[in-house]
Amino acid sequence: MNKIFRLCYTSSNSTPKKEIMNKESGDSNDTTIEEVEENNGNNVMGLMRTRETFYISHGSPELAIDESIPAWKFLKSWKEVCPQTPSSILIISGHWDTDVPTVNIVDRHETIYDFYGFPRAMYKIKYPAPGAPELAKRVKELLTSAGFSRVKEDRRRGLDHGAWVPLFLMYPEADIPVCQLSVSTGRGATYHYNMGKALASLKDEGVLVIGSGSATHNLRAIAPRNTPPAPWASAFMSWLKTSLLDGRFEDVNEYEEKAPYAKMAHPWPDHFFPLHVAMGAAGEKAKAKVIHDSWDGGSMSYASFSFTAADTI
């Protein structure tokens, strides 16, 4: 178990639909905007609005093939959590760390195996999801308009395992366009929360925003699989869940000062900052909910959260 978790890494430069049907205006079966809104309050002007943003703890890369990891079943049943098919997906992975926010602009994603020492079956998995160039450009536009003066484009990078492992379980058909957005670990939690706030309007455009990391991520503290959670890990997670459910998002932005055992839970913040982006992207006064809660290896939390926009609560 220790070996499995230690042999994955964060990379700054690794490289490698749902269609909306529009009927003709002369069709007697046309559905009016009013009828659509009556039938589905999340549909605005032909776009399927998403109600929530999400933070997923992806843990070990072997989650893709190991059904004994409790979170495997949760992600395989994802469509029970989020039954709507999004128009596209923006995923923020803790395994892409850059100096400034960066989006990937590709036509079709390569599968990045940014880990080693895993079973051979791991390296045979492909997740060739289509890219989402227009979404990438929209993300860049929203961020620059919000004051993020430098936003880069990467036209070679595919999906690292922080992105493709959960998506492989959640959307195995690999038919939904995906854009990946990096984290910048030198910038701080509030910076990432503000990134999310700048992207809040994407929900109205049918985009599913997912932060992918690990609610606790201390690879040096991994123990055998069935080891109970360490006291420090339990204390941190109790604080995090209470803070999120109580809407104390500012405390979560200041977790290094406010949370117990913050440095033990996250010696490096790469796997935590995707939560701040997802939290911000839900908008002001969003409501947090625990949608999964399990442990592995005594210190690896697979806790996952949804953030529901205030105007849909």
C-alpha positions as CSV (number, residue, x, y, z in Angstrom):
1,M,0.0,0.0,0.0
2,N,2.8,2.4,0.9
3,K,4.5,1.8,-2.4
4,I,1.4,2.2,-4.4
5,F,0.6,5.7,-3.1
6,R,4.2,7.0,-3.2
7,L,4.9,6.2,-6.8
8,C,2.6,8.8,-8.4
9,Y,3.6,12.4,-8.9
10,T,2.5,15.9,-9.8
11,S,3.7,17.2,-13.1
12,S,4.0,20.7,-14.3
13,N,4.6,19.8,-18.0
14,S,3.7,16.2,-18.7
15,T,2.6,15.9,-22.3
16,P,1.6,13.1,-24.0
17,K,-22.1,15.0,-25.7
18,K,-24.0,15.3,-25.2
19,E,-25.4,17.4,-28.2
20,I,-28.1,20.0,-27.8
21,M,-30.8,19.2,-30.3
22,N,-32.3,22.3,-32.0
23,K,-35.5,21.7,-33.9
24,E,-36.6,23.7,-37.0
25,S,-38.9,26.5,-36.2
26,G,-41.6,25.0,-38.5
27,D,-41.6,21.6,-36.7
28,S,-45.0,21.0,-35.1
29,N,-43.2,19.2,-32.2
30,D,-41.1,22.3,-31.3
31,T,-40.8,22.8,-27.5
32,T,-40.9,26.4,-26.3
33,I,-38.5,27.9,-23.9
34,E,-41.3,28.2,-21.4
35,E,-42.2,24.5,-21.7
36,V,-38.6,23.5,-21.3
37,E,-38.2,25.6,-18.2
38,E,-41.4,24.1,-16.8
39,N,-40.2,20.6,-17.5
40,N,-36.7,21.2,-16.2
41,G,-36.0,24.2,-14.1
42,N,-32.3,23.8,-14.9
43,N,-32.6,24.5,-18.6
44,V,-32.0,28.0,-19.7
45,M,-32.1,29.1,-23.4
46,G,-31.4,25.6,-24.7
47,L,-28.5,25.0,-22.3
48,M,-28.8,22.4,-19.5
49,R,-27.7,24.2,-16.4
50,T,-25.8,22.3,-13.8
51,R,-26.8,22.9,-10.2
52,E,-23.6,21.8,-8.5
53,T,-19.9,21.7,-8.6
54,F,-17.9,18.8,-7.1
55,Y,-14.7,17.9,-5.3
56,I,-13.7,14.3,-5.7
57,S,-10.9,12.5,-3.7
58,H,-9.3,10.3,-6.3
59,G,-6.6,8.7,-3.9
60,S,-4.5,6.0,-5.5
61,P,-4.3,5.6,-9.3
62,E,-5.2,2.0,-8.8
63,L,-8.7,3.2,-7.9
64,A,-9.3,2.7,-11.7
65,I,-9.1,-1.1,-11.4
66,D,-9.4,-2.0,-7.7
67,E,-13.0,-2.6,-6.8
68,S,-12.0,-3.2,-3.1
69,I,-11.3,0.5,-2.6
70,P,-14.6,1.8,-1.1
71,A,-14.6,4.9,-3.4
72,W,-14.6,2.7,-6.5
73,K,-18.3,1.8,-6.1
74,F,-19.2,5.5,-5.4
75,L,-17.6,6.7,-8.6
76,K,-19.1,3.8,-10.6
77,S,-22.5,4.9,-9.5
78,W,-21.8,8.5,-10.3
79,K,-24.8,9.0,-12.5
80,E,-27.0,8.4,-9.5
81,V,-25.3,11.4,-7.9
82,C,-25.4,13.5,-11.0
83,P,-27.9,12.1,-13.5
84,Q,-27.7,15.0,-15.9
85,T,-25.2,14.6,-18.8
86,P,-23.1,17.8,-18.9
87,S,-22.3,19.5,-22.2
88,S,-18.7,19.4,-21.2
89,I,-16.4,18.9,-18.2
90,L,-13.9,21.2,-16.6
91,I,-11.6,19.2,-14.3
92,I,-9.0,20.7,-12.0
93,S,-6.4,18.1,-11.1
94,G,-3.9,18.3,-8.3
95,H,-1.4,16.5,-10.6
96,W,-0.9,19.6,-12.9
97,D,0.9,22.3,-11.1
98,T,1.9,25.4,-13.0
99,D,3.1,28.9,-12.2
100,V,-0.1,30.5,-13.5
101,P,-3.5,29.0,-14.4
102,T,-3.2,26.9,-17.6
103,V,-5.8,25.2,-19.7
104,N,-5.2,22.4,-22.2
105,I,-6.5,22.9,-25.7
106,V,-6.5,19.6,-27.6
107,D,-8.8,17.8,-30.0
108,R,-8.5,14.4,-28.4
109,H,-6.9,13.5,-25.1
110,E,-3.9,11.3,-24.7
111,T,-3.9,9.3,-21.4
112,I,-1.0,10.3,-19.2
113,Y,0.5,7.6,-17.0
114,D,2.1,9.9,-14.4
115,F,2.9,7.1,-12.0
116,Y,5.1,3.9,-12.0
117,G,5.3,0.6,-10.2
118,F,1.6,-0.3,-10.7
119,P,0.0,-3.4,-12.2
120,R,0.4,-3.7,-16.0
121,A,-3.3,-3.4,-16.5
122,M,-3.1,0.3,-15.4
123,Y,-1.0,1.1,-18.4
124,K,-3.4,-0.4,-20.9
125,I,-6.3,1.8,-19.9
126,K,-7.1,4.5,-22.4
127,Y,-9.4,7.4,-21.8
128,P,-9.6,9.2,-25.2
129,A,-12.1,11.8,-24.3
130,P,-12.6,14.6,-26.8
131,G,-11.0,17.9,-25.9
132,A,-13.1,21.0,-25.3
133,P,-11.2,23.8,-27.0
134,E,-14.1,26.3,-26.8
135,L,-14.5,25.6,-23.1
136,A,-10.8,26.2,-22.6
137,K,-11.0,29.5,-24.3
138,R,-14.0,30.4,-22.3
139,V,-12.2,29.5,-19.0
140,K,-9.3,31.7,-20.1
141,E,-11.7,34.6,-20.9
142,L,-13.4,34.4,-17.6
143,L,-10.2,34.2,-15.6
144,T,-8.6,37.1,-17.4
145,S,-11.8,39.2,-17.1
146,A,-11.7,38.6,-13.4
147,G,-8.2,39.9,-13.1
148,F,-6.0,36.9,-13.6
149,S,-3.7,38.6,-16.0
150,R,-1.7,35.6,-17.1
151,V,-3.6,32.5,-18.2
152,K,-1.6,30.1,-20.4
153,E,-2.7,27.5,-23.0
154,D,-1.1,24.1,-23.4
155,R,-1.8,22.5,-26.8
156,R,-0.1,19.2,-26.1
157,R,-1.1,18.0,-22.7
158,G,-3.6,15.2,-22.3
159,L,-5.3,14.0,-19.0
160,D,-3.2,13.1,-16.0
161,H,-4.4,10.4,-13.7
162,G,-6.0,12.9,-11.3
163,A,-8.4,13.6,-14.2
164,W,-8.8,10.4,-16.1
165,V,-8.9,7.9,-13.2
166,P,-12.2,9.4,-11.7
167,L,-13.6,10.1,-15.2
168,F,-12.9,6.6,-16.3
169,L,-15.2,5.4,-13.6
170,M,-17.7,8.2,-13.7
171,Y,-18.1,8.5,-17.5
172,P,-16.6,5.3,-19.0
173,E,-17.9,6.1,-22.5
174,A,-15.3,8.9,-22.7
175,D,-17.7,10.8,-25.0
176,I,-18.0,14.1,-23.1
177,P,-15.6,16.9,-24.0
178,V,-13.1,17.6,-21.3
179,C,-10.9,20.6,-20.5
180,Q,-8.3,20.4,-17.7
181,L,-7.2,23.4,-15.6
182,S,-4.0,23.4,-13.6
183,V,-3.4,24.5,-10.0
184,S,-0.7,26.8,-8.9
185,T,0.6,25.7,-5.5
186,G,2.6,28.8,-4.9
187,R,-0.5,31.0,-5.0
188,G,-2.5,30.0,-1.9
189,A,-6.0,28.8,-1.2
190,T,-7.9,32.1,-1.5
191,Y,-6.3,32.6,-5.0
192,H,-7.8,29.2,-6.0
193,Y,-11.2,30.1,-4.4
194,N,-11.2,33.3,-6.5
195,M,-10.4,31.3,-9.6
196,G,-13.5,29.3,-8.9
197,K,-15.6,32.4,-8.3
198,A,-14.5,33.7,-11.7
199,L,-15.8,30.4,-13.3
200,A,-19.1,30.3,-11.6
201,S,-21.1,31.2,-14.7
202,L,-20.0,28.0,-16.4
203,K,-22.7,26.1,-14.6
204,D,-25.3,28.1,-16.6
205,E,-23.6,26.9,-19.8
206,G,-24.0,23.2,-18.9
207,V,-20.4,22.7,-17.8
208,L,-19.7,20.3,-15.0
209,V,-16.9,21.6,-12.8
210,I,-15.0,19.0,-10.9
211,G,-12.0,19.5,-8.5
212,S,-10.0,16.3,-8.2
213,G,-7.5,15.7,-5.4
214,S,-7.5,14.1,-2.0
215,A,-9.2,15.4,1.2
216,T,-6.0,14.3,3.0
217,H,-2.8,13.7,1.2
218,N,0.2,12.7,3.2
219,L,1.9,9.8,1.3
220,R,4.5,9.3,4.0
221,A,1.8,8.4,6.5
222,I,0.2,5.6,4.5
223,A,-0.4,2.5,6.5
224,P,-1.8,-1.0,5.6
225,R,-5.2,-0.9,3.9
226,N,-7.5,-1.7,6.9
227,T,-5.7,0.5,9.4
228,P,-8.2,2.8,11.1
229,P,-7.8,6.6,10.4
230,A,-4.9,8.2,12.3
231,P,-6.1,10.7,15.0
232,W,-4.6,13.6,13.1
233,A,-6.4,12.6,9.9
234,S,-9.7,12.2,11.7
235,A,-9.3,15.6,13.4
236,F,-8.5,17.4,10.2
237,M,-11.4,15.7,8.4
238,S,-13.9,16.5,11.2
239,W,-12.9,20.1,11.0
240,L,-13.1,20.2,7.2
241,K,-16.5,18.6,7.1
242,T,-17.9,20.8,9.8
243,S,-16.5,24.0,8.2
244,L,-17.9,23.2,4.8
245,L,-21.3,22.1,6.1
246,D,-21.6,25.2,8.2
247,G,-20.7,27.4,5.2
248,R,-17.5,28.7,6.8
249,F,-15.7,28.8,3.4
250,E,-13.4,31.6,4.6
251,D,-12.0,29.3,7.3
252,V,-11.4,26.7,4.6
253,N,-9.5,29.3,2.6
254,E,-7.4,29.9,5.8
255,Y,-7.1,26.2,6.6
256,E,-3.3,26.4,7.3
257,E,-4.1,28.7,10.3
258,K,-7.5,27.4,11.2
259,A,-7.4,23.6,10.8
260,P,-5.9,21.1,13.2
261,Y,-2.9,19.2,11.8
262,A,-3.2,21.1,8.5
263,K,0.5,20.4,7.6
264,M,0.1,16.7,8.4
265,A,-3.0,16.4,6.2
266,H,-1.5,18.4,3.4
267,P,2.3,18.7,3.5
268,W,1.9,20.2,0.0
269,P,-1.4,21.7,-1.1
270,D,-1.6,20.4,-4.6
271,H,-4.4,17.9,-3.8
272,F,-6.4,20.4,-1.7
273,F,-6.6,23.4,-3.9
274,P,-8.9,21.8,-6.4
275,L,-11.5,21.8,-3.5
276,H,-11.1,25.6,-3.3
277,V,-11.7,26.0,-7.0
278,A,-14.9,23.8,-6.9
279,M,-16.1,25.6,-3.8
280,G,-15.7,29.0,-5.4
281,A,-17.3,27.9,-8.7
282,A,-20.5,27.1,-6.9
283,G,-21.0,30.8,-6.2
284,E,-21.7,32.9,-3.2
285,K,-23.5,31.2,-0.2
286,A,-23.4,27.8,-1.8
287,K,-24.4,24.8,0.3
288,A,-21.9,22.0,0.8
289,K,-22.8,18.4,1.2
290,V,-20.7,15.2,1.9
291,I,-21.5,12.8,-1.0
292,H,-19.0,10.1,-0.1
293,D,-16.8,9.4,3.0
294,S,-14.3,6.5,3.2
295,W,-10.7,5.9,4.2
296,D,-7.8,3.9,2.9
297,G,-4.4,3.2,4.3
298,G,-5.1,4.8,7.6
299,S,-4.6,8.4,6.4
300,M,-6.0,8.7,2.9
301,S,-9.5,10.2,3.0
302,Y,-11.7,9.7,0.0
303,A,-14.2,12.2,1.2
304,S,-16.0,13.9,-1.7
305,F,-18.3,17.0,-1.6
306,S,-20.9,18.7,-3.7
307,F,-21.5,22.5,-3.7
308,T,-25.0,23.6,-4.6
309,A,-25.5,27.1,-6.0
310,A,-27.5,29.3,-3.7
311,D,-30.1,30.1,-6.4
312,T,-31.0,26.4,-6.7
313,I,-31.3,25.6,-3.0
